[in-house]
Amino acid sequence: MIKPYGMTVMSDADHLQVTRSALSTLMNCNARLTPLMAMRFEKVFGISAATLLRMQLWHDLTRARLKASSLSISRVPPPAK
């Protein structure tokens, strides 16, 4: 997101009012996007916080599906009528 703006992680972190390490951790996929951070991105870059959070949810769900394929869980039978 910051490349088109010609910004560095440090200058972006300053704009977002977060530490450089917090932003770097997020950008390197070592942390999830929180609603508050999404609001910061919305205020600084104009992209909807809701859109960013939907993207985070999609990412999380995709990773969970990859892990879930190795689970040995069976479906519960439907209740009797």
C-alpha positions as a printed NumPy array, in Angstrom:
array([[  0.   ,   0.   ,   0.   ],
       [  2.809,   2.428,   0.75 ],
       [  4.854,   1.987,  -2.451],
       [  2.526,   4.024,  -4.696],
       [  2.726,   6.866,  -2.185],
       [  6.528,   6.829,  -2.138],
       [  6.46 ,   6.276,   1.614],
       [  8.713,   4.223,   3.838],
       [  7.533,   2.002,   6.663],
       [  8.788,   4.636,   9.102],
       [  6.951,   7.542,   7.459],
       [  3.801,   5.448,   7.106],
       [  4.013,   4.42 ,  10.77 ],
       [  4.354,   8.092,  11.715],
       [  1.212,   8.943,   9.713],
       [ -0.687,   6.06 ,  11.274],
       [  0.628,   6.975,  14.733],
       [  1.931,   3.465,  15.4  ],
       [  5.416,   2.103,  15.932],
       [  7.502,   1.062,  12.968],
       [  7.753,  -2.438,  14.408],
       [  3.944,  -2.736,  14.749],
       [  3.444,  -1.735,  11.116],
       [  6.3  ,  -3.925,   9.911],
       [  4.874,  -6.918,  11.786],
       [  1.489,  -6.353,  10.12 ],
       [  2.964,  -5.858,   6.657],
       [  5.034,  -9.047,   6.964],
       [  1.897, -11.066,   7.791],
       [  3.023, -11.73 ,  11.355],
       [  0.003,  -9.964,  12.849],
       [ -3.666,  -9.684,  11.996],
       [ -5.277,  -6.423,  10.97 ],
       [ -7.289,  -5.114,  13.909],
       [-10.381,  -2.924,  13.578],
       [ -8.467,   0.014,  15.062],
       [ -5.589,  -0.378,  12.603],
       [ -8.109,  -0.664,   9.764],
       [ -9.623,   2.639,  10.909],
       [ -6.156,   4.204,  10.866],
       [ -5.655,   3.035,   7.256],
       [ -9.084,   4.398,   6.342],
       [ -8.231,   7.823,   7.774],
       [ -4.766,   7.979,   6.199],
       [ -5.366,   6.356,   2.793],
       [ -9.127,   6.58 ,   2.293],
       [ -9.683,   2.835,   1.855],
       [-12.713,   1.527,   3.736],
       [-11.939,  -0.115,   7.067],
       [-14.792,  -2.546,   6.386],
       [-13.164,  -3.6  ,   3.103],
       [ -9.813,  -4.118,   4.798],
       [-11.408,  -6.208,   7.546],
       [-13.288,  -8.339,   4.978],
       [ -9.941,  -8.949,   3.274],
       [ -8.418,  -9.977,   6.619],
       [-11.328, -12.327,   7.315],
       [-10.989, -13.926,   3.869],
       [ -7.261, -14.436,   4.488],
       [ -7.897, -15.953,   7.921],
       [-10.619, -18.259,   6.603],
       [ -8.434, -19.44 ,   3.721],
       [ -5.625, -20.317,   6.126],
       [ -8.082, -22.087,   8.454],
       [ -9.465, -24.168,   5.565],
       [ -5.969, -25.341,   4.715],
       [ -5.453, -26.493,   8.304],
       [ -8.969, -27.956,   8.617],
       [ -8.375, -30.388,   5.767],
       [ -6.13 , -32.395,   8.089],
       [ -8.73 , -32.662,  10.882],
       [-10.451, -35.987,  11.43 ],
       [-13.842, -34.737,  12.535],
       [-17.133, -36.297,  11.526],
       [-20.437, -34.533,  11.162],
       [-23.037, -34.903,  13.892],
       [-26.155, -36.69 ,  12.596],
       [-29.212, -34.466,  12.216],
       [-31.661, -34.495,  15.121],
       [-34.542, -36.965,  14.968],
       [-37.898, -35.515,  13.968]])
